[in-house]
Amino acid sequence: MSISRRTALKGLLTAGAVAATGGTARAALPPKRPDPEAVGLLYDSTQCIGCRACVTACRDANGLAPQPTSLRGAAYDAPTDLNAHTKTIIKLWNTGDAHGYVKTQCMHCVDPACVSVCMFSALHKTAGGIVAYDKDACIGCRYCQVACPFDVPKFEWASATPKIVKCELCRDRLAEGKEPACTAVCPRKAVIFGKRSDLLREAHHRIAASPDRYVPTVYGEHEAGGTQVLYLSSVSFAALGLPALGDQAIPYFTENLQHAIYQGFIAPVVLYGALAVVMFRNRKLTEESQEGQP
Amino acid sequence: MRAAELNGDARPVGGPIFTAGFNALLAIVGACGLVIVWRLFRGLGAVSAMNDGYPWGIWIAYDVVSGTALACGGYAVALLCYVLNKGQYHSLVRPAVLTSALGYSLAGFAVLLDLGRYWNIWKAPFLLNWNRNSILLEVALCISAYTVVLWIEISPAFIERWRDSTSPLLRGIAERLTPFLNRTLLWFMALGILLPTMHHSSLGALMLIGVSKLHQLWFTPLLPLMFVVSCIAMGYAVVVFEATVSARLFKRPHEHKMLTSLSGVMVGVLTTLVGMRLVDLISRQRIGLAFTPDRYALFFWLEMAAFITPAILLAPKDWRRDPGIQFLSALMMMVAGTLYRFDVFLVGFNPGPQFSYFPSAFETLVTLGLIAVEVAAYLAIVKRFPILSGAPVAAGPPGLVSGLRAAS
């Protein structure tokens, strides 16, 4: 018995070692770089006057119904956050000394967590690095909502045939040669559309031109591996409600782990083989010991 | 009589199926069914408290993540019996595998209920683009495959019964399947160890994507390992729990010696788990968070207490022999493992101050309904099919495989 147990443990440890070396022998996956053609938005909160024209234009362009809130008999379209009918929203930030506005929508990450976790690639990167949604591939598991560090994807909780709702950078308008509804309508050009590389250059140019107007960094240049929506601000990005995320893409660690363990499916196959060998051997030993008994 | 001979010991318990208790379970199942119908017509928001910040509620945290861990009895006992070759545990295999098969089947059903666009699932094998980076895809495939494997593992119990059936159809099925199972069963048993190892580690890995959302007391690269070790602890605990309750309920001999040594195994598993947890927190310099007075620290200590107490109770040999202490410890371990999973998926998960979640009454009713289905099915099956052993067995009795072999 003890011999077979040792064999069992040895076999399993070997399989474990194979799995482990499979992970360390290979170099880690390189971080994903932005597509040179990647497009996005540059939002300059110092320019935004909080008129919410973008919110209304976004509704119209995406066929989303207003969200009436009734207050003392009057109706207001005043959602408090992104939701299943609201793909962009303007919120107020207030530090006590100063206040201003901040626009929220999908950040179109360079290496998006939602795309990494989506089982059947219903969320996927499309032309220009836009994070697009295909309802026909979506089974509604909502792992994208768990994964997104910006809480962007929203789910139609009230529907029997629910979809995920999020900004797709007006990709249908882009296909028609137009710009996104929010940038087209913005009266102050507080949010502009363009290639990520151009927007980044513009952002740094604005900081250099008026260093006392801006904090010296561009949110989204490096955060979470880079995003295609970039922010400029006069106060800390934390005050704007943007999460403090490291420079590593959110899926970087899990994808490396998954690749290390399941690379070529070698580790599971080896472990399976080892288990089978041990179990057949144990059965033989048991049968022999039974035959030996009176 | 022949059915009993085939497996050595296991035999149907017998007795009426529709007892008062069974009917009460059916009533809960019926109520749960109504909620499910409502959910199908009115959407998830109509019955659950889930929201955009907490898109996964108790149907995932309990029914799937904890449910499959509590259904690890088959995995844990098979590991002991067939890999470590501890033949004396053979008589625990069948009831353990049955609870596992039921637990996994219901977890699968719970997933279908929870999916917003469940009707798209049929396309998965043909039309959909499989994302190999998705840990959830691996979990889904693995759990589906393991559910099938579990029903194959338990099939000898049905076949033994059907051999003697008056229905020629069932008899035919039994006769055809016996040689196939004799040839292949051990291969399935090996899969039955590989698959849970894979998907329980992946269930832990699921939350590694929550870099900015999962509290640092739980966010660790060791999550996958913690989930595997804790599901093994929960598996053993369920076996002790189920053997004790079955013995009491069906007035069968208490498999005392076996449960005592199994309890000894649990001490080792629990100590490993608690040790790993503490070493991880200390080496990542996050242990201070456990002493910050907030609800995270409170749940952390509740969880640790639930893991440590059974380890202490079962450590002294004469305490370990006490069936009452065995039962209480097993119960605490089941709670501990479940609490750990709730902590990782709900309590420690913080999408932002604007969101909160507490399960709704309807949501809870569905979870209770699924547990009721499992208990009712278990009761009905052990009464009609050879699952439970009549008496404790000393060593190496003919188990599932060799029993069938002898028969063919």
HADDOCK unambig.tbl for C-alpha pairs under 7 A between the chains (distance, minus, plus):
assign (segid A and resid 5 and name CA) (segid B and resid 84 and name CA) 5.22 0.50 0.50
assign (segid A and resid 5 and name CA) (segid B and resid 85 and name CA) 6.62 0.50 0.50
assign (segid A and resid 8 and name CA) (segid B and resid 83 and name CA) 6.18 0.50 0.50
assign (segid A and resid 8 and name CA) (segid B and resid 84 and name CA) 6.49 0.50 0.50
assign (segid A and resid 116 and name CA) (segid B and resid 133 and name CA) 5.87 0.50 0.50
assign (segid A and resid 116 and name CA) (segid B and resid 134 and name CA) 6.03 0.50 0.50
assign (segid A and resid 117 and name CA) (segid B and resid 133 and name CA) 6.63 0.50 0.50
assign (segid A and resid 117 and name CA) (segid B and resid 134 and name CA) 4.39 0.50 0.50
assign (segid A and resid 117 and name CA) (segid B and resid 135 and name CA) 6.64 0.50 0.50
assign (segid A and resid 117 and name CA) (segid B and resid 136 and name CA) 6.96 0.50 0.50
assign (segid A and resid 118 and name CA) (segid B and resid 131 and name CA) 6.85 0.50 0.50
assign (segid A and resid 118 and name CA) (segid B and resid 134 and name CA) 6.00 0.50 0.50
assign (segid A and resid 119 and name CA) (segid B and resid 130 and name CA) 6.21 0.50 0.50
assign (segid A and resid 119 and name CA) (segid B and resid 131 and name CA) 5.32 0.50 0.50
assign (segid A and resid 119 and name CA) (segid B and resid 134 and name CA) 5.40 0.50 0.50
assign (segid A and resid 119 and name CA) (segid B and resid 136 and name CA) 6.49 0.50 0.50
assign (segid A and resid 119 and name CA) (segid B and resid 137 and name CA) 5.12 0.50 0.50
assign (segid A and resid 120 and name CA) (segid B and resid 128 and name CA) 5.73 0.50 0.50
assign (segid A and resid 120 and name CA) (segid B and resid 129 and name CA) 5.00 0.50 0.50
assign (segid A and resid 120 and name CA) (segid B and resid 130 and name CA) 4.83 0.50 0.50
assign (segid A and resid 120 and name CA) (segid B and resid 131 and name CA) 5.49 0.50 0.50
assign (segid A and resid 121 and name CA) (segid B and resid 129 and name CA) 6.18 0.50 0.50
assign (segid A and resid 121 and name CA) (segid B and resid 130 and name CA) 6.96 0.50 0.50
assign (segid A and resid 121 and name CA) (segid B and resid 131 and name CA) 5.99 0.50 0.50
assign (segid A and resid 137 and name CA) (segid B and resid 120 and name CA) 6.91 0.50 0.50
assign (segid A and resid 137 and name CA) (segid B and resid 128 and name CA) 6.18 0.50 0.50
assign (segid A and resid 138 and name CA) (segid B and resid 117 and name CA) 6.63 0.50 0.50
assign (segid A and resid 138 and name CA) (segid B and resid 120 and name CA) 6.93 0.50 0.50
assign (segid A and resid 139 and name CA) (segid B and resid 115 and name CA) 6.18 0.50 0.50
assign (segid A and resid 139 and name CA) (segid B and resid 116 and name CA) 6.24 0.50 0.50
assign (segid A and resid 139 and name CA) (segid B and resid 117 and name CA) 4.28 0.50 0.50
assign (segid A and resid 139 and name CA) (segid B and resid 118 and name CA) 5.44 0.50 0.50
assign (segid A and resid 139 and name CA) (segid B and resid 120 and name CA) 5.53 0.50 0.50
assign (segid A and resid 139 and name CA) (segid B and resid 121 and name CA) 6.35 0.50 0.50
assign (segid A and resid 140 and name CA) (segid B and resid 115 and name CA) 5.01 0.50 0.50
assign (segid A and resid 140 and name CA) (segid B and resid 116 and name CA) 4.06 0.50 0.50
assign (segid A and resid 140 and name CA) (segid B and resid 117 and name CA) 4.71 0.50 0.50
assign (segid A and resid 140 and name CA) (segid B and resid 118 and name CA) 7.00 0.50 0.50
assign (segid A and resid 141 and name CA) (segid B and resid 115 and name CA) 5.04 0.50 0.50
assign (segid A and resid 141 and name CA) (segid B and resid 116 and name CA) 6.42 0.50 0.50
assign (segid A and resid 142 and name CA) (segid B and resid 55 and name CA) 6.13 0.50 0.50
assign (segid A and resid 145 and name CA) (segid B and resid 52 and name CA) 6.82 0.50 0.50
assign (segid A and resid 145 and name CA) (segid B and resid 55 and name CA) 6.46 0.50 0.50
assign (segid A and resid 146 and name CA) (segid B and resid 55 and name CA) 6.61 0.50 0.50
assign (segid A and resid 146 and name CA) (segid B and resid 210 and name CA) 6.94 0.50 0.50
assign (segid A and resid 147 and name CA) (segid B and resid 209 and name CA) 5.59 0.50 0.50
assign (segid A and resid 147 and name CA) (segid B and resid 210 and name CA) 5.73 0.50 0.50
assign (segid A and resid 149 and name CA) (segid B and resid 212 and name CA) 6.27 0.50 0.50
assign (segid A and resid 151 and name CA) (segid B and resid 53 and name CA) 6.89 0.50 0.50
assign (segid A and resid 154 and name CA) (segid B and resid 52 and name CA) 5.80 0.50 0.50
assign (segid A and resid 155 and name CA) (segid B and resid 52 and name CA) 6.46 0.50 0.50
assign (segid A and resid 157 and name CA) (segid B and resid 43 and name CA) 6.17 0.50 0.50
assign (segid A and resid 157 and name CA) (segid B and resid 44 and name CA) 5.55 0.50 0.50
assign (segid A and resid 157 and name CA) (segid B and resid 45 and name CA) 4.44 0.50 0.50
assign (segid A and resid 158 and name CA) (segid B and resid 42 and name CA) 6.75 0.50 0.50
assign (segid A and resid 158 and name CA) (segid B and resid 43 and name CA) 5.37 0.50 0.50
assign (segid A and resid 158 and name CA) (segid B and resid 44 and name CA) 6.73 0.50 0.50
assign (segid A and resid 158 and name CA) (segid B and resid 45 and name CA) 5.12 0.50 0.50
assign (segid A and resid 158 and name CA) (segid B and resid 46 and name CA) 6.51 0.50 0.50
assign (segid A and resid 159 and name CA) (segid B and resid 42 and name CA) 6.29 0.50 0.50
assign (segid A and resid 159 and name CA) (segid B and resid 43 and name CA) 4.80 0.50 0.50
assign (segid A and resid 160 and name CA) (segid B and resid 40 and name CA) 6.17 0.50 0.50
assign (segid A and resid 160 and name CA) (segid B and resid 41 and name CA) 5.57 0.50 0.50
assign (segid A and resid 160 and name CA) (segid B and resid 42 and name CA) 5.25 0.50 0.50
assign (segid A and resid 160 and name CA) (segid B and resid 43 and name CA) 4.03 0.50 0.50
assign (segid A and resid 161 and name CA) (segid B and resid 116 and name CA) 6.96 0.50 0.50
assign (segid A and resid 161 and name CA) (segid B and resid 117 and name CA) 6.46 0.50 0.50
assign (segid A and resid 162 and name CA) (segid B and resid 116 and name CA) 5.94 0.50 0.50
assign (segid A and resid 162 and name CA) (segid B and resid 117 and name CA) 6.67 0.50 0.50
assign (segid A and resid 250 and name CA) (segid B and resid 209 and name CA) 6.46 0.50 0.50
assign (segid A and resid 250 and name CA) (segid B and resid 211 and name CA) 6.67 0.50 0.50
assign (segid A and resid 251 and name CA) (segid B and resid 209 and name CA) 6.25 0.50 0.50
assign (segid A and resid 254 and name CA) (segid B and resid 208 and name CA) 6.48 0.50 0.50
assign (segid A and resid 254 and name CA) (segid B and resid 209 and name CA) 6.58 0.50 0.50
assign (segid A and resid 255 and name CA) (segid B and resid 133 and name CA) 5.92 0.50 0.50
assign (segid A and resid 258 and name CA) (segid B and resid 133 and name CA) 6.93 0.50 0.50
assign (segid A and resid 272 and name CA) (segid B and resid 190 and name CA) 6.52 0.50 0.50
assign (segid A and resid 272 and name CA) (segid B and resid 191 and name CA) 6.78 0.50 0.50
assign (segid A and resid 272 and name CA) (segid B and resid 194 and name CA) 6.10 0.50 0.50
assign (segid A and resid 275 and name CA) (segid B and resid 190 and name CA) 5.69 0.50 0.50
assign (segid A and resid 276 and name CA) (segid B and resid 187 and name CA) 6.42 0.50 0.50
assign (segid A and resid 276 and name CA) (segid B and resid 190 and name CA) 5.49 0.50 0.50
assign (segid A and resid 278 and name CA) (segid B and resid 83 and name CA) 6.21 0.50 0.50
assign (segid A and resid 279 and name CA) (segid B and resid 82 and name CA) 5.55 0.50 0.50
assign (segid A and resid 279 and name CA) (segid B and resid 83 and name CA) 5.66 0.50 0.50
assign (segid A and resid 282 and name CA) (segid B and resid 82 and name CA) 6.74 0.50 0.50
assign (segid A and resid 282 and name CA) (segid B and resid 85 and name CA) 5.95 0.50 0.50
assign (segid A and resid 286 and name CA) (segid B and resid 396 and name CA) 6.77 0.50 0.50
